[in-house]
């Protein structure tokens, strides 16, 4: 065999050896990977805590990457904190009320749908007309869940949080006054107590506004009942105008507050006759 033939033969032998070795290594590597995967699967199956820890680490890593890319925190549960729902999922009557209130008070129908549904549920439970509850919210706060009067009435129903602190204890404390649904529930409870004490709806509304001992409630009862009438018409399927609401200042004077409730003095004389308080001193 010539020298060149020997070189070619040697190269072929070398290539064959390399190929065979590579296949053996690859085969062994795949086998090793397969065994490793099988071992990990068995371990994770037998140890759910390890699987959970691994999932959490992976999720944290993915979220960290998203934060780095988007430049803001990622909170998949954020929508669960929102007081909102699809008004189209409501019964026809409730949906009509929600859309009418949304148009009149320039509030999104999604959060209103939750409040309307809650008002109907609370009304049935407490034997109150739900449209009355909604009318009080409209007159009290224009459906602003963060509203606060100069004397401390807070939230949708403008309940005096400092007076009714104990009513918020089952909801985690007084900060719950700014949770729309909680404020609604507490406000309905206060309203129910006011009506029971007065013995009539009109009298209950005067207690609610803090004008029970005054000859005049500043037109508060009339405004609530007028809005109540409109809402009942809407609930019954009748068309009602949605003129933009006027600035609401139906609060009774600070002097109308029951003597058992101590309130701070108004900031200026201009506040007299314009600060409503939704309060009821606790029955003795």
Secondary structure, DSSP 8 states (H G I E B T S, - for coil): --HHHHHHHHHHHHHHHHHHHHHHHHHHHHHHHHHHHHHHHHHHHH-HHHHHHHHHHHHHHHHHHHHHHHSS---TTHHHHS----GGGS-HHHHHHHHHHHHHHT--HHHHHHHHHHHHHHHHHHT--HHHHHHHHHHHHTT-TT-B-TT-EETTTTEETTTSGGGGGGGTSGGGGGSHHHHHHHHHHHHHHHHHHHSSHHHHHHHHHT-TTSS--TTHHHHHHHHHHHHHHHHTT----------------GGGS-TTS-----SSGGGTT----B------
